[in-house]
Amino acid sequence: MSAGELGAALRAFLEQAVAGTPAPEPSFVGRLREHLGAEPTKLAILVEELDVAERPNVQAGLEAYLDGEGRSADLVGLVGPYGGSEAVRLASLVAAGPASLAEWGATTEGPIAYVNVRIGDDRVVRCLRSCLLLVRDGASRLAVLVDRPAQCGTWERLRVEVMSPEADAAERFLAELRSAMRQRNVYRGRVLTLGGNGHDDQQLQVRKLPTIERDQIVLPAGVLERVERQTLTFARHSQRMLAAGRHLTRGILLHGPPGTGKTLTAMYLASQMPDRTTLLLTGPALGCIERCCAIARSLQPAMIVLEDVDLVAEERTRPGASCNPLLFALLDQMDGLAEDADVIFVLTTNRPDLIEPALASRPGRIDQTVEIGLPDAAGRRRLFELYARGLTLAIDDLGPFVARTEGASAAFMRELLRRAALFAAEEDGDEVVAERHLSAALDELLVAGGELTRNLLGVRSRPAGRWHYDLIQRGRNGRANRIAAG
């Protein structure tokens, strides 16, 4: 007999042996059959797909459900296929495989695994990672599978799968789970940021913003009052406005030069409405507009802050402007919110001239625009006092410095005082800021720092560059005097 004939005979023998061997029953079938009182391979499976960030809410919902009278559950830990690297499904637990299936490729029982999900800096939620719950609800029996998130297209998705011999028991369970998740949502009333890409559990992150008091917002007279009326005041009277037939969704656009306090104003609003969920979108996260609005709807009252909105809402008719799908997503989402949805949109931009007019063409998009301009003389004096807190200003008259900082932004004033404090610490080792320290800081920022530093800190020159020239001359003279004195 040739080697080929021997191989063919051996193959035929093995195929006959396999065909005559009945497929083993999956290890979980008997257990599910005993718990459910029905043949699990014949039962339907109902699946709920959720955002991966909902994991701590699923845990809270499960705990709330099982706290109900007459309810309990046995927990069975699962080790997924190939050592846990693959997702577990109820269908795979009850589906019979070929006799040659190795244990390495099957789901097996193991320890109950948990994962800690951090909710900001102050809270950690312990969540089931991969678990089968054999649920008893009075006379009803359910099998519930919660597994680790699995990749599904672009984003990770979390699945909750339910099996029951009662046709509507699984639907009732999921409906109650969703209700409990809404009521116990761990993100409600927090400040949230969204990642622009990636596939981990931290795409939705909780941030802790500093508390901003009203006296920290230095704006021209009447400006902050207009912002507050459209946000804080409206929020206090939202139910009366709704009863009067007014829509609750509203938008406000804060525009002005860099460094004037647009972001700080948005942070102030978040501080003053601690019960309102705030979502911050900036940079790559602007691509998450649709997801952001969905979260805002579920967690309302909410506020969505879109910084530098001109990046996605550039006017379509401008020469060279491209068709940005994120603009259409933003318009669709703002239009798609129901009139009774209590959601505030706060948009900021340094370039209002680039903004698409359609944003302001309908109530509920942009209802008011507010210019956050450069501080006037009174504002700059207040900024000196604000940013000098914690320091001792040994300066008899701030008037000359107020005059010399005409055209400077609030961000510039903050950096000026920080730089002056550094000079004082370096020279005298204390927090006493004298006139020479403030003059040296002005010199470094406006002369030695060059045009780029001035632009970064939001300094605008006087007409014909006169302000720029005056400051440079004052800086040079001051520096020459210090050299001569030294």
NORQUI-V678407 format. One record per residue. N is the residue number from 1. NEAR is the number of other ideal C-beta (glycine too) atoms within 8 Angstrom. D_CENTER is the distance of its C-alpha to the mean C-alpha in whole Angstrom. Layout:
# NORQUI-V678407
N,NEAR,D_CENTER + N,NEAR,D_CENTER
This chain:
# NORQUI-V678407
1,4,72 + 2,5,70 + 3,5,66 + 4,6,65 + 5,8,67 + 6,9,66 + 7,8,62 + 8,8,62 + 9,9,64 + 10,8,62 + 11,8,59 + 12,8,61 + 13,8,61 + 14,8,58 + 15,8,57 + 16,8,59 + 17,8,58 + 18,10,55 + 19,6,56 + 20,5,58 + 21,7,55 + 22,4,53 + 23,8,49 + 24,7,48 + 25,7,46 + 26,11,42 + 27,9,42 + 28,11,40 + 29,12,42 + 30,8,44 + 31,10,42 + 32,14,40 + 33,11,43 + 34,7,44 + 35,10,41 + 36,14,41 + 37,7,45 + 38,8,44 + 39,6,44 + 40,12,41 + 41,8,41 + 42,5,42 + 43,11,39 + 44,5,36 + 45,9,33 + 46,10,30 + 47,8,26 + 48,11,23 + 49,7,20 + 50,10,17 + 51,9,13 + 52,12,13 + 53,8,10 + 54,10,13 + 55,13,15 + 56,11,16 + 57,12,16 + 58,15,19 + 59,12,20 + 60,14,20 + 61,13,22 + 62,13,24 + 63,8,25 + 64,11,26 + 65,12,28 + 66,10,30 + 67,6,31 + 68,8,33 + 69,3,36 + 70,6,38 + 71,12,35 + 72,6,35 + 73,10,34 + 74,7,35 + 75,10,33 + 76,11,34 + 77,11,32 + 78,14,32 + 79,10,32 + 80,13,31 + 81,12,33 + 82,8,34 + 83,7,33 + 84,8,30 + 85,6,28 + 86,7,28 + 87,8,27 + 88,12,29 + 89,10,30 + 90,10,32 + 91,7,34 + 92,9,35 + 93,14,36 + 94,11,39 + 95,8,40 + 96,7,43 + 97,8,43 + 98,6,46 + 99,8,48 + 100,5,48 + 101,8,44 + 102,6,43 + 103,6,41 + 104,7,39 + 105,7,38 + 106,11,37 + 107,10,35 + 108,8,37 + 109,8,36 + 110,7,35 + 111,4,33 + 112,8,30 + 113,10,27 + 114,8,24 + 115,10,21 + 116,8,19 + 117,11,15 + 118,8,14 + 119,12,12 + 120,9,11 + 121,5,15 + 122,5,17 + 123,7,17 + 124,7,17 + 125,11,18 + 126,8,21 + 127,12,20 + 128,11,23 + 129,9,23 + 130,13,26 + 131,14,28 + 132,11,31 + 133,14,31 + 134,13,35 + 135,13,34 + 136,10,37 + 137,12,37 + 138,6,40 + 139,4,42 + 140,9,39 + 141,13,38 + 142,14,35 + 143,16,33 + 144,13,30 + 145,16,28 + 146,11,25 + 147,14,24 + 148,7,21 + 149,10,19 + 150,9,21 + 151,6,20 + 152,7,21 + 153,4,21 + 154,2,18 + 155,8,15 + 156,10,16 + 157,11,17 + 158,12,18 + 159,14,22 + 160,13,24 + 161,12,27 + 162,15,30 + 163,14,34 + 164,13,37 + 165,8,40 + 166,7,39 + 167,3,38 + 168,6,36 + 169,12,35 + 170,13,32 + 171,8,31 + 172,8,31 + 173,15,29 + 174,12,26 + 175,8,26 + 176,9,26 + 177,14,24 + 178,10,21 + 179,8,23 + 180,12,22 + 181,13,19 + 182,8,18 + 183,7,20 + 184,10,19 + 185,11,15 + 186,10,13 + 187,13,10 + 188,7,12 + 189,6,13 + 190,10,10 + 191,12,7 + 192,14,4 + 193,11,2 + 194,13,3 + 195,12,7 + 196,10,9 + 197,5,12 + 198,7,13 + 199,6,14 + 200,6,13 + 201,9,12 + 202,7,9 + 203,11,7 + 204,12,5 + 205,9,5 + 206,12,7 + 207,9,8 + 208,7,11 + 209,9,13 + 210,5,16 + 211,5,18 + 212,10,20 + 213,7,23 + 214,7,25 + 215,5,27 + 216,9,25 + 217,11,24 + 218,10,27 + 219,10,28 + 220,8,31 + 221,3,33 + 222,6,31 + 223,11,28 + 224,10,26 + 225,7,28 + 226,10,27 + 227,13,23 + 228,9,24 + 229,9,26 + 230,11,23 + 231,14,20 + 232,10,22 + 233,9,25 + 234,12,24 + 235,12,22 + 236,6,25 + 237,8,27 + 238,11,25 + 239,6,27 + 240,7,30 + 241,10,29 + 242,10,28 + 243,6,32 + 244,6,33 + 245,4,31 + 246,6,29 + 247,8,25 + 248,12,22 + 249,14,20 + 250,11,20 + 251,15,19 + 252,16,20 + 253,16,20 + 254,15,20 + 255,14,23 + 256,10,25 + 257,10,26 + 258,8,23 + 259,10,23 + 260,14,24 + 261,11,21 + 262,12,19 + 263,8,16 + 264,11,18 + 265,14,19 + 266,13,15 + 267,11,14 + 268,13,18 + 269,14,17 + 270,13,14 + 271,12,16 + 272,8,19 + 273,13,17 + 274,6,16 + 275,5,16 + 276,12,14 + 277,16,10 + 278,13,8 + 279,15,5 + 280,11,6 + 281,14,7 + 282,8,10 + 283,6,12 + 284,7,11 + 285,13,8 + 286,15,10 + 287,8,12 + 288,11,9 + 289,14,11 + 290,8,12 + 291,9,10 + 292,14,8 + 293,14,11 + 294,8,12 + 295,14,10 + 296,15,11 + 297,11,14 + 298,8,14 + 299,10,13 + 300,10,15 + 301,11,16 + 302,15,12 + 303,17,12 + 304,14,10 + 305,13,10 + 306,15,11 + 307,11,13 + 308,11,16 + 309,14,16 + 310,12,20 + 311,7,18 + 312,12,18 + 313,13,20 + 314,13,23 + 315,9,26 + 316,8,28 + 317,4,31 + 318,8,31 + 319,3,33 + 320,4,32 + 321,8,28 + 322,4,27 + 323,5,26 + 324,9,22 + 325,6,21 + 326,10,17 + 327,13,19 + 328,8,21 + 329,10,17 + 330,14,16 + 331,11,20 + 332,8,20 + 333,12,17 + 334,14,18 + 335,9,21 + 336,6,20 + 337,12,19 + 338,5,22 + 339,8,24 + 340,7,23 + 341,11,19 + 342,11,18 + 343,15,16 + 344,16,16 + 345,14,15 + 346,14,15 + 347,14,16 + 348,14,17 + 349,13,19 + 350,8,22 + 351,8,24 + 352,9,25 + 353,4,28 + 354,10,26 + 355,16,24 + 356,9,25 + 357,7,27 + 358,7,26 + 359,15,23 + 360,10,25 + 361,6,28 + 362,6,27 + 363,5,26 + 364,12,22 + 365,14,21 + 366,11,22 + 367,9,24 + 368,9,25 + 369,10,25 + 370,11,25 + 371,7,26 + 372,12,25 + 373,8,28 + 374,11,30 + 375,16,31 + 376,7,35 + 377,8,37 + 378,7,37 + 379,12,33 + 380,14,34 + 381,10,36 + 382,10,33 + 383,13,31 + 384,14,34 + 385,8,34 + 386,10,30 + 387,11,30 + 388,10,33 + 389,6,32 + 390,4,33 + 391,11,36 + 392,7,39 + 393,8,40 + 394,7,44 + 395,10,44 + 396,2,46 + 397,5,45 + 398,9,42 + 399,6,43 + 400,7,44 + 401,11,40 + 402,11,39 + 403,8,41 + 404,10,41 + 405,12,37 + 406,9,37 + 407,9,34 + 408,14,32 + 409,15,28 + 410,14,27 + 411,11,25 + 412,14,29 + 413,15,30 + 414,10,28 + 415,10,28 + 416,15,32 + 417,14,32 + 418,9,30 + 419,11,33 + 420,13,36 + 421,12,35 + 422,9,35 + 423,12,38 + 424,15,40 + 425,10,39 + 426,5,40 + 427,7,43 + 428,6,44 + 429,4,42 + 430,7,40 + 431,9,38 + 432,9,41 + 433,16,40 + 434,9,43 + 435,7,44 + 436,7,44 + 437,13,41 + 438,13,39 + 439,10,42 + 440,12,41 + 441,14,37 + 442,16,38 + 443,12,40 + 444,10,38 + 445,15,35 + 446,11,37 + 447,11,40 + 448,6,39 + 449,9,35 + 450,6,36 + 451,5,35 + 452,7,31 + 453,9,31 + 454,11,32 + 455,8,29 + 456,7,26 + 457,13,27 + 458,15,28 + 459,11,31 + 460,8,33 + 461,9,37 + 462,10,40 + 463,5,42 + 464,4,44 + 465,8,42 + 466,9,44 + 467,10,42 + 468,9,41 + 469,8,44 + 470,10,45 + 471,12,42 + 472,10,43 + 473,8,47 + 474,10,46 + 475,13,44 + 476,9,47 + 477,8,50 + 478,12,48 + 479,10,47 + 480,8,51 + 481,8,52 + 482,10,50 + 483,7,52 + 484,6,55 + 485,5,55 + 486,4,53
